[in-house]
Amino acid sequence: MSTIHFAAVRQTLRLEGGAQLLRCHMESAQGLAYEPGQYIIINSGLPNAEGKPLKRAYTLFAVNEDGTEFSLLAEKLPSAGVSVYLNEREVGDRLQFTGPWGKFKTLPETDTPVPGAVCFAFGTGINALLGLLNRNLPAPKTHLFWFRDANTAFMSDVCLRDHLPHNLHELKIEDLEAYSEERAQELLADLAWAKDHDLYLAGEGHWTDGLAEGFLALGAQPERMRREVFYRSPRQGV
Ligand SMILES: Cc1cc2nc3c(=O)[nH]c(=O)nc-3n(C[C@H](O)[C@H](O)[C@H](O)COP(=O)(O)OP(=O)(O)OC[C@H]3O[C@@H](n4cnc5c(N)ncnc54)[C@H](O)[C@@H]3O)c2cc1C
């Protein structure tokens, strides 16, 4: 059975687009054994349709050296679910969770070094990449493409730039609403060279799957690819 942890909310920061950043402190003296890219599962205590507690995954946005303090960045969605629960938390509230979990970590080194990394984030999936970009990936050899929801502005472009290494090889930000199957095909044609790089894809599931399959068809190695699906958008239905 997985260990249940508790942490106290120490600070909250409402971002302009409606997301909330929560800085939390572990109740136990033992810190989290965390690797960048991992997430925790929050138990909101709210009942789901079967009366069981509603639980959802949230990427660790930042973790201190000994793992006793961490931050989460939760988008506020029009749901009655955990995203709203986290957005309503206040200083002094207590969070219950398990983890860290997840295999969306930096790929191991190879005998023949790869030329670099190409990262694609859709929506809140950017959270899973921030840890890798800041701690593990070699910034001058890393390309980042972020398709963000301009309507919710989960994290502003300025905020993202503030949280990224300044010497990233390439950063492109586009509107998620304008993303389409055609744009995916254009990217695959323009970035065919990326098949020889390490590939990281996180966020909306239809779009991450589409690009991942496209790169595999171009010859990318499945073992040099990491994917993390955060959610699947019904409206995109591809
Ligand atoms: C590994 C992992 C890491 C995650 N990390 C984060 C994180 O750091 N920050 C964060 O805000 N969310 C993150 N999520 C999403 C989060 O777990 C919840 O799914 C989300 O907050 C919605 O939960 P809910 O209970 O409010 O609504 P739900 O009832 O779960 O969902 C309501 C509807 O919203 C859609 N939806 C869910 N998430 C999103 C989204 N981000 N954008 C648009 N539509 C969405 C669902 O498809 C569904 O149709 C992560 C998910 C996974 C699997």
The ligand as an SDF file (V2000), in Angstrom:
LIG
                    3D

 53 58  0  0  0  0  0  0  0  0999 V2000
    0.5800   12.9600  -14.6050 C   0  0  0  0  0  0  0  0  0  0  0  0
   -0.3780   14.1370  -14.5280 C   0  0  0  0  0  0  0  0  0  0  0  0
    0.0900   15.3700  -14.0800 C   0  0  0  0  0  0  0  0  0  0  0  0
   -0.7810   16.4680  -14.0200 C   0  0  0  0  0  0  0  0  0  0  0  0
   -0.2980   17.6730  -13.5700 N   0  0  0  0  0  0  0  0  0  0  0  0
   -1.1240   18.7520  -13.5280 C   0  0  0  0  0  0  0  0  0  0  0  0
   -0.6360   20.0110  -13.0710 C   0  0  0  0  0  0  0  0  0  0  0  0
    0.5370   20.1620  -12.7050 O   0  0  0  0  0  0  0  0  0  0  0  0
   -1.4960   21.0760  -13.0490 N   0  0  0  0  0  0  0  0  0  0  0  0
   -2.8070   20.9450  -13.4480 C   0  0  0  0  0  0  0  0  0  0  0  0
   -3.5340   21.9480  -13.3990 O   0  0  0  0  0  0  0  0  0  0  0  0
   -3.2930   19.7530  -13.8820 N   0  0  0  0  0  0  0  0  0  0  0  0
   -2.4940   18.6550  -13.9150 C   0  0  0  0  0  0  0  0  0  0  0  0
   -2.9940   17.4470  -14.3100 N   0  0  0  0  0  0  0  0  0  0  0  0
   -4.4470   17.3430  -14.5670 C   0  0  0  0  0  0  0  0  0  0  0  0
   -5.1720   17.0320  -13.2280 C   0  0  0  0  0  0  0  0  0  0  0  0
   -4.8090   15.7320  -12.7580 O   0  0  0  0  0  0  0  0  0  0  0  0
   -6.6990   17.0110  -13.3460 C   0  0  0  0  0  0  0  0  0  0  0  0
   -7.0900   16.1420  -14.3810 O   0  0  0  0  0  0  0  0  0  0  0  0
   -7.2940   18.3800  -13.6170 C   0  0  0  0  0  0  0  0  0  0  0  0
   -6.9150   19.3120  -12.6140 O   0  0  0  0  0  0  0  0  0  0  0  0
   -8.8150   18.2900  -13.6560 C   0  0  0  0  0  0  0  0  0  0  0  0
   -9.2850   17.6710  -12.4900 O   0  0  0  0  0  0  0  0  0  0  0  0
  -10.7820   17.9010  -11.9960 P   0  0  0  0  0  0  0  0  0  0  0  0
  -11.0480   16.8660  -10.9520 O   0  0  0  0  0  0  0  0  0  0  0  0
  -10.9910   19.3180  -11.6080 O   0  0  0  0  0  0  0  0  0  0  0  0
  -11.6770   17.6950  -13.2910 O   0  0  0  0  0  0  0  0  0  0  0  0
  -12.0020   16.3770  -14.0950 P   0  0  0  0  0  0  0  0  0  0  0  0
  -13.3720   15.9370  -13.7020 O   0  0  0  0  0  0  0  0  0  0  0  0
  -10.8920   15.3910  -13.9410 O   0  0  0  0  0  0  0  0  0  0  0  0
  -11.9740   16.8930  -15.5750 O   0  0  0  0  0  0  0  0  0  0  0  0
  -12.9690   17.7500  -16.1190 C   0  0  0  0  0  0  0  0  0  0  0  0
  -12.7130   17.9210  -17.6130 C   0  0  0  0  0  0  0  0  0  0  0  0
  -11.5730   18.7440  -17.8170 O   0  0  0  0  0  0  0  0  0  0  0  0
  -10.6730   18.1040  -18.7320 C   0  0  0  0  0  0  0  0  0  0  0  0
   -9.3260   18.4890  -18.3130 N   0  0  0  0  0  0  0  0  0  0  0  0
   -8.6150   17.9260  -17.3080 C   0  0  0  0  0  0  0  0  0  0  0  0
   -7.4460   18.5740  -17.1680 N   0  0  0  0  0  0  0  0  0  0  0  0
   -7.4520   19.5560  -18.1030 C   0  0  0  0  0  0  0  0  0  0  0  0
   -6.5340   20.5740  -18.4470 C   0  0  0  0  0  0  0  0  0  0  0  0
   -5.3780   20.7030  -17.7920 N   0  0  0  0  0  0  0  0  0  0  0  0
   -6.8710   21.4330  -19.4480 N   0  0  0  0  0  0  0  0  0  0  0  0
   -8.0320   21.3070  -20.1020 C   0  0  0  0  0  0  0  0  0  0  0  0
   -8.9350   20.3520  -19.8230 N   0  0  0  0  0  0  0  0  0  0  0  0
   -8.6480   19.5000  -18.8410 C   0  0  0  0  0  0  0  0  0  0  0  0
  -10.9390   16.6420  -18.6190 C   0  0  0  0  0  0  0  0  0  0  0  0
  -10.6080   15.9950  -19.8340 O   0  0  0  0  0  0  0  0  0  0  0  0
  -12.4370   16.6100  -18.3690 C   0  0  0  0  0  0  0  0  0  0  0  0
  -13.1380   16.6550  -19.5820 O   0  0  0  0  0  0  0  0  0  0  0  0
   -2.1350   16.3270  -14.4050 C   0  0  0  0  0  0  0  0  0  0  0  0
   -2.5960   15.0720  -14.8570 C   0  0  0  0  0  0  0  0  0  0  0  0
   -1.7310   14.0090  -14.9210 C   0  0  0  0  0  0  0  0  0  0  0  0
   -2.2590   12.6670  -15.4210 C   0  0  0  0  0  0  0  0  0  0  0  0
  1  2  1  0
  2  3  1  0
  2 52  2  0
  3  4  2  0
  4  5  1  0
  4 50  1  0
  5  6  2  0
  6  7  1  0
  6 13  1  0
  7  8  2  0
  7  9  1  0
  9 10  1  0
 10 11  2  0
 10 12  1  0
 12 13  2  0
 13 14  1  0
 14 15  1  0
 14 50  1  0
 15 16  1  0
 16 17  1  0
 16 18  1  0
 18 19  1  0
 18 20  1  0
 20 21  1  0
 20 22  1  0
 22 23  1  0
 23 24  1  0
 24 25  2  0
 24 26  1  0
 24 27  1  0
 27 28  1  0
 28 29  2  0
 28 30  1  0
 28 31  1  0
 31 32  1  0
 32 33  1  0
 33 34  1  0
 33 48  1  0
 34 35  1  0
 35 36  1  0
 35 46  1  0
 36 37  1  0
 36 45  1  0
 37 38  2  0
 38 39  1  0
 39 40  1  0
 39 45  2  0
 40 41  1  0
 40 42  2  0
 42 43  1  0
 43 44  2  0
 44 45  1  0
 46 47  1  0
 46 48  1  0
 48 49  1  0
 50 51  2  0
 51 52  1  0
 52 53  1  0
M  END
$$$$
